[in-house]
Amino acid sequence: MTVSEIVSLQITLNQALDTLRAEILAQNFPEPSLNTSQPHPIDDITYLSSPVMFEARRAALACLGLLTALVQPPYDALATTTYSSHESACLRLAADLELATIIGDSEDGIGLTELATKTGIQELKLEQVLRCLITRGWFREPREGYFANNRLSNIIKKDQPGSHITVLNQVHSKSAAYFPDMINHPDPEYRKKTDPSHCSFQLAYKTELPFFGSVSWCSEWPEYATKFALAMGAIGPTTDPGVAADFPWSEICKGKDALIDVGGGQGTLCCSLAIKYTDIKQFIIQDLIDCREVAEANIQSKNLSDRISFEEQDFFTPQKRSGKYVFVLQRVLHDWNTEDGATILRQIGNVLNKDSNLLIIDALIQPAVVSSTGPSLKESLSKLAPDVYSTIPPPPFIPVNFGEASRSQNALNIGLAAICNASERTLPQLEEMVTKAGLKIKKVYATRGLASITEVELA
Protein backbone atom coordinates (compact mmCIF):
# COMPACT_ATOMS: atom_id res chain seq x y z
CA MET A 1 0.00 0.00 0.00
CA THR A 2 1.36 3.40 -1.02
CA VAL A 3 1.59 5.94 1.81
CA SER A 4 0.37 9.43 0.89
CA GLU A 5 2.57 12.51 1.18
CA ILE A 6 0.55 13.97 4.03
CA VAL A 7 0.60 10.74 6.04
CA SER A 8 4.33 10.23 5.44
CA LEU A 9 5.15 13.83 6.42
CA GLN A 10 2.93 13.56 9.48
CA ILE A 11 4.78 10.41 10.61
CA THR A 12 8.18 12.04 10.03
CA LEU A 13 7.11 15.21 11.84
CA ASN A 14 5.93 13.22 14.87
CA GLN A 15 9.22 11.32 14.96
CA ALA A 16 11.16 14.61 14.71
CA LEU A 17 9.16 16.29 17.47
CA ASP A 18 9.41 13.26 19.76
CA THR A 19 13.18 13.28 19.27
CA LEU A 20 13.42 17.02 19.92
CA ARG A 21 11.41 16.73 23.13
CA ALA A 22 13.52 13.82 24.33
CA GLU A 23 16.79 15.66 23.59
CA ILE A 24 15.61 18.81 25.36
CA LEU A 25 14.37 16.92 28.42
CA ALA A 26 17.64 14.94 28.56
CA GLN A 27 19.42 18.27 29.08
CA ASN A 28 17.01 19.16 31.91
CA PHE A 29 15.61 22.03 29.88
CA PRO A 30 11.94 23.00 29.78
CA GLU A 31 10.16 22.71 26.46
CA PRO A 32 10.47 25.87 24.33
CA SER A 33 7.47 28.19 24.40
CA LEU A 34 6.37 31.28 22.50
CA ASN A 35 4.14 32.34 25.42
CA THR A 36 6.73 33.58 27.86
CA SER A 37 9.15 36.50 27.93
CA GLN A 38 11.96 34.28 29.18
CA PRO A 39 14.63 33.14 26.70
CA HIS A 40 15.27 29.42 26.33
CA PRO A 41 18.76 27.94 26.82
CA ILE A 42 18.82 26.57 23.26
CA ASP A 43 18.30 30.11 21.92
CA ASP A 44 21.78 31.20 23.01
CA ILE A 45 23.93 31.99 19.98
CA THR A 46 26.68 29.68 21.29
CA TYR A 47 24.38 26.68 21.83
CA LEU A 48 25.25 23.58 19.79
CA SER A 49 22.66 20.85 19.28
CA SER A 50 23.62 17.20 19.52
CA PRO A 51 23.85 15.51 16.09
CA VAL A 52 20.49 13.78 16.66
CA MET A 53 18.79 17.00 17.75
CA PHE A 54 20.23 18.97 14.83
CA GLU A 55 18.98 16.47 12.26
CA ALA A 56 15.58 16.19 13.96
CA ARG A 57 15.18 19.97 13.79
CA ARG A 58 16.04 19.95 10.09
CA ALA A 59 13.49 17.24 9.44
CA ALA A 60 10.81 19.00 11.48
CA LEU A 61 11.33 22.25 9.58
CA ALA A 62 11.20 20.42 6.25
CA CYS A 63 7.92 18.71 7.21
CA LEU A 64 6.33 21.92 8.45
CA GLY A 65 7.24 23.77 5.26
CA LEU A 66 5.91 21.03 3.01
CA LEU A 67 2.74 20.52 5.06
CA THR A 68 2.06 24.26 4.86
CA ALA A 69 2.44 24.09 1.07
CA LEU A 70 0.13 21.06 0.93
CA VAL A 71 -2.56 22.51 3.21
CA GLN A 72 -2.53 26.19 2.28
CA PRO A 73 -4.62 27.26 -0.73
CA PRO A 74 -2.22 28.17 -3.58
CA TYR A 75 -3.58 31.70 -3.96
CA ASP A 76 -3.12 32.29 -0.24
CA ALA A 77 0.46 31.09 -0.63
CA LEU A 78 0.95 33.48 -3.53
CA ALA A 79 -0.41 36.41 -1.52
CA THR A 80 1.70 35.51 1.54
CA THR A 81 4.90 35.37 -0.49
CA THR A 82 4.03 38.58 -2.33
CA TYR A 83 3.58 40.50 0.91
CA SER A 84 6.50 38.87 2.79
CA SER A 85 8.87 41.76 2.08
CA HIS A 86 6.73 43.90 4.38
CA GLU A 87 7.23 41.38 7.19
CA SER A 88 11.01 41.71 7.02
CA ALA A 89 10.67 45.50 6.84
CA CYS A 90 8.58 45.40 10.04
CA LEU A 91 11.26 43.35 11.76
CA ARG A 92 13.96 45.89 10.86
CA LEU A 93 11.71 48.68 12.11
CA ALA A 94 11.16 46.83 15.39
CA ALA A 95 14.93 46.58 15.84
CA ASP A 96 15.49 50.24 14.85
CA LEU A 97 12.85 51.35 17.37
CA GLU A 98 14.32 49.01 19.99
CA LEU A 99 10.84 47.66 20.68
CA ALA A 100 12.11 44.47 22.32
CA THR A 101 14.36 46.48 24.64
CA ILE A 102 11.57 48.89 25.58
CA ILE A 103 9.08 46.06 26.21
CA GLY A 104 11.57 44.28 28.46
CA ASP A 105 10.97 41.10 30.43
CA SER A 106 7.43 41.70 31.68
CA GLU A 107 5.21 38.64 31.19
CA ASP A 108 2.15 40.92 31.03
CA GLY A 109 3.64 43.19 28.38
CA ILE A 110 3.31 46.92 27.76
CA GLY A 111 0.22 48.71 26.55
CA LEU A 112 0.10 50.15 23.03
CA THR A 113 -0.34 53.73 24.28
CA GLU A 114 2.78 53.50 26.45
CA LEU A 115 4.76 51.99 23.59
CA ALA A 116 3.63 54.74 21.25
CA THR A 117 4.69 57.38 23.77
CA LYS A 118 8.12 55.85 24.29
CA THR A 119 8.84 55.38 20.58
CA GLY A 120 7.12 58.47 19.20
CA ILE A 121 5.27 56.31 16.66
CA GLN A 122 1.56 56.72 15.93
CA GLU A 123 -0.46 54.04 17.75
CA LEU A 124 -2.26 52.55 14.76
CA LYS A 125 0.95 52.15 12.76
CA LEU A 126 2.73 50.57 15.70
CA GLU A 127 -0.19 48.19 16.21
CA GLN A 128 -0.08 47.19 12.54
CA VAL A 129 3.63 46.43 12.75
CA LEU A 130 3.35 44.34 15.91
CA ARG A 131 0.32 42.35 14.74
CA CYS A 132 2.08 41.58 11.46
CA LEU A 133 5.16 40.33 13.32
CA ILE A 134 3.14 38.27 15.79
CA THR A 135 1.68 36.21 12.93
CA ARG A 136 5.28 35.16 12.15
CA GLY A 137 6.07 34.28 15.78
CA TRP A 138 7.81 37.55 16.72
CA PHE A 139 6.50 39.11 19.96
CA ARG A 140 3.17 38.13 21.56
CA GLU A 141 -0.04 39.76 22.75
CA PRO A 142 -0.89 38.50 26.29
CA ARG A 143 -4.11 40.51 26.24
CA GLU A 144 -5.62 42.81 23.70
CA GLY A 145 -3.53 45.93 23.16
CA TYR A 146 -0.63 44.74 25.32
CA PHE A 147 2.56 43.42 23.76
CA ALA A 148 5.34 41.31 25.23
CA ASN A 149 8.55 39.62 24.14
CA ASN A 150 9.07 35.93 23.44
CA ARG A 151 12.03 33.68 22.57
CA LEU A 152 12.22 35.15 19.05
CA SER A 153 11.93 38.85 19.82
CA ASN A 154 14.42 38.55 22.70
CA ILE A 155 17.24 38.12 20.17
CA ILE A 156 16.70 41.59 18.69
CA LYS A 157 17.10 43.43 21.99
CA LYS A 158 19.73 46.16 21.87
CA ASP A 159 22.39 44.05 23.61
CA GLN A 160 21.85 41.00 21.39
CA PRO A 161 23.64 40.16 18.08
CA GLY A 162 20.30 39.82 16.30
CA SER A 163 19.75 43.57 16.52
CA HIS A 164 22.66 44.05 14.10
CA ILE A 165 21.57 41.36 11.64
CA THR A 166 18.28 43.16 10.88
CA VAL A 167 20.31 45.99 9.32
CA LEU A 168 20.83 43.72 6.30
CA ASN A 169 17.14 44.04 5.47
CA GLN A 170 17.66 47.52 4.02
CA VAL A 171 20.10 46.60 1.27
CA HIS A 172 18.49 43.23 0.61
CA SER A 173 14.93 44.53 0.33
CA LYS A 174 15.85 47.46 -1.94
CA SER A 175 17.96 45.21 -4.16
CA ALA A 176 15.26 42.54 -4.22
CA ALA A 177 12.77 45.03 -5.63
CA TYR A 178 15.02 45.41 -8.69
CA PHE A 179 16.10 41.77 -8.97
CA PRO A 180 13.61 40.96 -11.77
CA ASP A 181 14.84 44.05 -13.65
CA MET A 182 18.41 42.78 -13.37
CA ILE A 183 17.67 39.24 -14.53
CA ASN A 184 15.27 40.33 -17.26
CA HIS A 185 17.06 43.55 -18.23
CA PRO A 186 15.97 44.99 -21.62
CA ASP A 187 19.62 45.07 -22.73
CA PRO A 188 20.66 41.47 -23.60
CA GLU A 189 24.29 42.36 -22.93
CA TYR A 190 23.45 43.52 -19.40
CA ARG A 191 21.92 40.12 -18.66
CA LYS A 192 25.24 38.44 -19.49
CA LYS A 193 27.27 40.55 -17.08
CA THR A 194 28.81 38.70 -14.13
CA ASP A 195 30.79 41.51 -12.52
CA PRO A 196 29.69 43.18 -9.23
CA SER A 197 28.90 46.50 -10.95
CA HIS A 198 25.91 45.18 -12.94
CA CYS A 199 23.47 44.05 -10.27
CA SER A 200 20.06 44.99 -8.98
CA PHE A 201 21.95 46.81 -6.20
CA GLN A 202 23.18 49.39 -8.73
CA LEU A 203 19.69 49.74 -10.20
CA ALA A 204 18.15 50.23 -6.74
CA TYR A 205 20.74 52.67 -5.41
CA LYS A 206 21.39 54.43 -8.74
CA THR A 207 25.15 53.97 -8.54
CA GLU A 208 27.90 52.47 -10.65
CA LEU A 209 29.92 51.43 -7.62
CA PRO A 210 30.06 47.79 -6.53
CA PHE A 211 28.75 47.07 -3.03
CA PHE A 212 32.03 45.57 -1.72
CA GLY A 213 35.68 46.41 -2.22
CA SER A 214 38.29 49.06 -1.50
CA VAL A 215 36.51 51.43 -3.92
CA SER A 216 32.83 50.69 -3.44
CA TRP A 217 29.50 51.90 -2.15
CA CYS A 218 30.48 50.77 1.34
CA SER A 219 33.69 52.80 1.17
CA GLU A 220 31.67 55.85 0.10
CA TRP A 221 29.15 55.34 2.93
CA PRO A 222 31.29 54.30 5.92
CA GLU A 223 28.37 54.70 8.36
CA TYR A 224 26.45 51.91 6.67
CA ALA A 225 29.66 49.93 6.17
CA THR A 226 30.14 49.94 9.95
CA LYS A 227 26.60 48.68 10.49
CA PHE A 228 27.13 46.04 7.82
CA ALA A 229 30.36 44.92 9.50
CA LEU A 230 28.53 44.58 12.83
CA ALA A 231 25.88 42.48 11.08
CA MET A 232 28.54 40.22 9.61
CA GLY A 233 30.14 39.96 13.04
CA ALA A 234 26.79 38.84 14.42
CA ILE A 235 26.15 36.29 11.68
CA GLY A 236 29.52 34.59 12.19
CA PRO A 237 28.74 33.28 15.69
CA THR A 238 25.54 31.65 14.42
CA THR A 239 27.58 29.05 12.52
CA ASP A 240 30.81 29.13 14.56
CA PRO A 241 29.70 26.46 17.10
CA GLY A 242 29.18 23.85 14.36
CA VAL A 243 32.25 24.92 12.39
CA ALA A 244 34.38 24.71 15.53
CA ALA A 245 33.02 21.35 16.69
CA ASP A 246 32.65 19.37 13.48
CA PHE A 247 36.14 19.67 12.01
CA PRO A 248 39.49 18.32 13.35
CA TRP A 249 41.05 21.73 13.99
CA SER A 250 43.65 20.52 16.50
CA GLU A 251 44.81 17.81 14.12
CA ILE A 252 45.14 20.05 11.06
CA CYS A 253 46.82 22.88 13.00
CA LYS A 254 49.34 20.63 14.75
CA GLY A 255 52.87 21.72 13.90
CA LYS A 256 51.66 24.79 11.98
CA ASP A 257 52.94 28.33 12.51
CA ALA A 258 49.42 29.77 12.65
CA LEU A 259 45.86 29.61 11.39
CA ILE A 260 45.22 32.52 9.02
CA ASP A 261 41.64 33.70 8.46
CA VAL A 262 41.87 35.49 5.10
CA GLY A 263 39.17 38.16 4.85
CA GLY A 264 38.44 37.45 8.51
CA GLY A 265 36.71 40.75 9.30
CA GLN A 266 36.18 41.14 13.03
CA GLY A 267 37.79 37.82 13.80
CA THR A 268 34.73 36.01 15.16
CA LEU A 269 35.93 32.65 13.81
CA CYS A 270 39.46 33.01 15.20
CA CYS A 271 38.07 33.98 18.59
CA SER A 272 35.69 31.02 18.65
CA LEU A 273 38.45 28.59 17.69
CA ALA A 274 40.97 30.12 20.11
CA ILE A 275 38.55 29.73 23.01
CA LYS A 276 37.71 26.11 22.15
CA TYR A 277 41.20 24.95 21.11
CA THR A 278 43.78 26.20 23.59
CA ASP A 279 46.41 23.97 21.95
CA ILE A 280 46.37 26.17 18.81
CA LYS A 281 48.78 28.90 19.82
CA GLN A 282 48.64 31.45 17.01
CA PHE A 283 45.86 32.97 14.87
CA ILE A 284 46.12 35.75 12.29
CA ILE A 285 43.21 37.75 10.92
CA GLN A 286 43.89 39.19 7.48
CA ASP A 287 41.67 41.88 5.99
CA LEU A 288 41.63 45.46 4.73
CA ILE A 289 42.96 48.13 7.06
CA ASP A 290 39.41 49.40 7.74
CA CYS A 291 38.74 46.22 9.74
CA ARG A 292 41.71 46.59 12.09
CA GLU A 293 40.10 48.73 14.80
CA VAL A 294 36.96 46.64 15.23
CA ALA A 295 38.89 43.35 14.97
CA GLU A 296 41.42 44.34 17.61
CA ALA A 297 38.65 45.57 19.90
CA ASN A 298 36.87 42.22 19.51
CA ILE A 299 40.07 40.30 20.23
CA GLN A 300 40.86 42.41 23.29
CA SER A 301 37.32 42.04 24.67
CA LYS A 302 37.89 38.27 24.81
CA ASN A 303 41.41 38.57 26.29
CA LEU A 304 42.96 36.84 23.30
CA SER A 305 45.49 39.47 22.20
CA ASP A 306 48.37 37.14 23.07
CA ARG A 307 47.19 34.54 20.53
CA ILE A 308 45.33 36.49 17.82
CA SER A 309 46.76 39.32 15.74
CA PHE A 310 45.55 41.40 12.80
CA GLU A 311 47.45 42.19 9.64
CA GLU A 312 46.48 44.06 6.50
CA GLN A 313 45.95 41.90 3.41
CA ASP A 314 43.90 42.41 0.27
CA PHE A 315 42.96 38.89 -0.81
CA PHE A 316 43.15 39.89 -4.47
CA THR A 317 46.87 40.59 -4.08
CA PRO A 318 49.71 38.08 -3.57
CA GLN A 319 49.52 36.37 -0.18
CA LYS A 320 52.35 37.69 1.98
CA ARG A 321 52.59 34.59 4.15
CA SER A 322 54.22 31.34 3.01
CA GLY A 323 55.19 28.44 5.21
CA LYS A 324 53.40 26.11 7.60
CA TYR A 325 49.98 27.74 7.72
CA VAL A 326 46.33 26.75 7.71
CA PHE A 327 44.59 29.29 5.45
CA VAL A 328 40.84 29.76 5.90
CA LEU A 329 38.36 31.56 3.65
CA GLN A 330 35.04 31.89 5.47
CA ARG A 331 32.11 33.60 3.73
CA VAL A 332 34.48 35.20 1.24
CA LEU A 333 34.09 33.32 -2.03
CA HIS A 334 30.29 33.53 -2.01
CA ASP A 335 30.63 37.31 -2.41
CA TRP A 336 32.43 36.97 -5.75
CA ASN A 337 31.81 35.48 -9.18
CA THR A 338 33.69 32.39 -10.35
CA GLU A 339 36.55 34.28 -12.01
CA ASP A 340 37.15 36.60 -9.05
CA GLY A 341 36.85 33.70 -6.63
CA ALA A 342 39.44 31.75 -8.60
CA THR A 343 41.77 34.78 -8.39
CA ILE A 344 41.37 34.88 -4.60
CA LEU A 345 42.09 31.16 -4.36
CA ARG A 346 45.06 31.45 -6.71
CA GLN A 347 46.75 34.04 -4.49
CA ILE A 348 46.72 31.50 -1.65
CA GLY A 349 47.42 28.56 -3.94
CA ASN A 350 50.64 30.24 -5.02
CA VAL A 351 52.05 29.88 -1.49
CA LEU A 352 50.59 26.45 -0.65
CA ASN A 353 53.05 23.63 0.02
CA LYS A 354 53.03 20.16 1.56
CA ASP A 355 53.08 21.72 5.05
CA SER A 356 50.13 24.08 4.51
CA ASN A 357 46.37 23.74 4.13
CA LEU A 358 43.49 25.68 2.62
CA LEU A 359 39.91 25.48 3.90
CA ILE A 360 36.79 27.05 2.35
CA ILE A 361 33.89 27.64 4.72
CA ASP A 362 30.71 28.41 2.81
CA ALA A 363 27.24 26.98 2.36
CA LEU A 364 26.88 24.32 -0.32
CA ILE A 365 23.53 24.43 -2.11
CA GLN A 366 21.89 21.02 -2.37
CA PRO A 367 19.38 19.90 -5.02
CA ALA A 368 15.67 19.74 -4.21
CA VAL A 369 15.06 16.26 -5.62
CA VAL A 370 12.34 14.29 -3.78
CA SER A 371 11.90 10.53 -3.47
CA SER A 372 8.92 8.65 -2.06
CA THR A 373 11.24 5.94 -0.76
CA GLY A 374 14.13 5.83 1.67
CA PRO A 375 14.81 5.14 5.33
CA SER A 376 12.51 6.62 7.95
CA LEU A 377 13.74 9.48 10.12
CA LYS A 378 13.63 7.21 13.18
CA GLU A 379 15.85 4.64 11.46
CA SER A 380 18.40 7.23 10.29
CA LEU A 381 18.60 8.97 13.67
CA SER A 382 19.21 5.67 15.42
CA LYS A 383 22.43 5.25 13.41
CA LEU A 384 23.95 8.63 14.33
CA ALA A 385 26.93 8.76 16.65
CA PRO A 386 26.20 10.79 19.80
CA ASP A 387 29.16 13.17 19.50
CA VAL A 388 30.33 12.96 15.87
CA TYR A 389 28.17 14.78 13.35
CA SER A 390 27.17 13.41 9.99
CA THR A 391 24.18 14.16 7.80
CA ILE A 392 21.30 11.74 7.30
CA PRO A 393 19.50 10.87 4.05
CA PRO A 394 16.18 12.66 3.56
CA PRO A 395 13.12 10.70 4.73
CA PRO A 396 10.40 9.92 2.16
CA PHE A 397 8.92 13.02 0.45
CA ILE A 398 11.56 15.29 2.03
CA PRO A 399 13.82 16.96 -0.60
CA VAL A 400 17.56 16.41 -0.50
CA ASN A 401 18.05 20.00 0.70
CA PHE A 402 15.49 19.51 3.51
CA GLY A 403 13.30 22.25 2.07
CA GLU A 404 12.33 24.81 4.69
CA ALA A 405 15.51 24.03 6.67
CA SER A 406 17.56 25.40 3.75
CA ARG A 407 15.31 28.40 3.12
CA SER A 408 17.77 31.02 4.40
CA GLN A 409 20.60 29.54 2.29
CA ASN A 410 18.55 29.70 -0.88
CA ALA A 411 17.21 33.16 -0.09
CA LEU A 412 20.74 34.42 0.54
CA ASN A 413 21.74 32.85 -2.76
CA ILE A 414 19.37 35.28 -4.48
CA GLY A 415 20.54 38.12 -2.26
CA LEU A 416 24.16 37.55 -3.27
CA ALA A 417 23.17 37.57 -6.94
CA ALA A 418 21.22 40.80 -6.46
CA ILE A 419 23.90 42.65 -4.51
CA CYS A 420 27.19 41.45 -5.99
CA ASN A 421 26.47 39.08 -8.91
CA ALA A 422 27.73 36.16 -6.85
CA SER A 423 26.21 33.09 -5.21
CA GLU A 424 26.31 30.29 -2.77
CA ARG A 425 27.47 27.29 -4.80
CA THR A 426 26.67 23.69 -5.44
CA LEU A 427 29.60 21.30 -5.12
CA PRO A 428 30.11 21.13 -8.92
CA GLN A 429 30.11 24.95 -9.08
CA LEU A 430 32.66 25.15 -6.28
CA GLU A 431 34.77 22.52 -8.05
CA GLU A 432 34.74 24.68 -11.19
CA MET A 433 36.11 27.68 -9.28
CA VAL A 434 38.71 25.60 -7.45
CA THR A 435 39.88 24.01 -10.71
CA LYS A 436 40.25 27.43 -12.36
CA ALA A 437 42.61 28.32 -9.53
CA GLY A 438 44.80 25.28 -10.21
CA LEU A 439 43.59 23.47 -7.11
CA LYS A 440 41.40 20.47 -6.31
CA ILE A 441 38.93 19.50 -3.61
CA LYS A 442 40.24 16.92 -1.14
CA LYS A 443 37.27 16.48 1.22
CA VAL A 444 34.01 18.14 2.29
CA TYR A 445 32.95 18.22 5.95
CA ALA A 446 29.33 18.88 6.94
CA THR A 447 28.72 20.94 10.08
CA ARG A 448 25.82 21.54 12.44
CA GLY A 449 24.92 24.81 10.78
CA LEU A 450 24.48 26.35 7.36
CA ALA A 451 28.15 26.05 6.37
CA SER A 452 30.30 23.24 5.02
CA ILE A 453 34.08 23.05 5.31
CA THR A 454 35.83 22.14 2.06
CA GLU A 455 39.49 21.14 2.24
CA VAL A 456 41.42 22.15 -0.89
CA GLU A 457 44.88 21.13 -2.07
CA LEU A 458 47.22 21.65 -5.00
CA ALA A 459 46.08 19.88 -8.19
Salt bridges, closest charged atoms under 4 A:
GLU31 OE2 - ARG21 NE 2.48
ASP43 OD1 - ARG151 NH2 2.41
GLU55 OE1 - ARG58 NH2 2.97
GLU87 OE1 - ARG136 NE 3.67
ASP96 OD2 - ARG92 NH1 3.75
GLU98 OE2 - LYS158 NZ 3.95
ASP105 OD1 - LYS157 NZ 2.63
GLU107 OE1 - ARG140 NH2 2.87
GLU114 OE2 - LYS118 NZ 3.01
GLU127 OE2 - ARG131 NH1 2.93
GLU141 OE2 - ARG131 NH2 2.62
GLU189 OE2 - LYS192 NZ 3.34
ASP195 OD2 - HIS198 ND1 2.88
ASP246 OD1 - ARG448 NH2 2.65
GLU296 OE2 - ARG292 NH1 3.05
GLU311 OE1 - ARG321 NH2 2.79
ASP335 OD1 - HIS334 NE2 3.31
ASP355 OD2 - LYS354 NZ 3.34
ASP362 OD1 - HIS334 ND1 3.68
GLU379 OE2 - LYS383 NZ 3.53
GLU404 OE2 - ARG407 NH1 3.15
GLU424 OE2 - HIS334 ND1 3.27
GLU455 OE2 - LYS442 NZ 3.80
GLU457 OE2 - LYS440 NZ 3.76
